[in-house]
Amino acid sequence: MEEYCKKQQDIIRKYKGQEPHGGDCCLRGDLQRLEESTEKQHLAFLTEKQMREFQMIQDELQPRSSENGPQEMGRERPGGRGG
């Protein structure tokens, strides 16, 4: 998780100060790829039950907008809530 946080901050710094419309798409894409890569690493050593519990914790930690639910940068998780 420390490695994930460091990489996430590096990606955010990379796009800091860029136009929202131009860099936002690339920022979201890079963050989504990092999330997918990290999830694959988790799947390698967590049991299915542990992975579900981890995802529930992550969902609880995500900021929520007023009506749209979690703001997860387009993150989709198979086997997560609702799926």
Secondary structure, 3 states (H helix, E strand, C coil): CHHHHHHHHHHHHHHCCCCHHHHHHHHHHHHHHHHHHHHHHHHHHCCHHHHHHHHHHHHHHCCECCCCCECCCCCCCCCCCCC
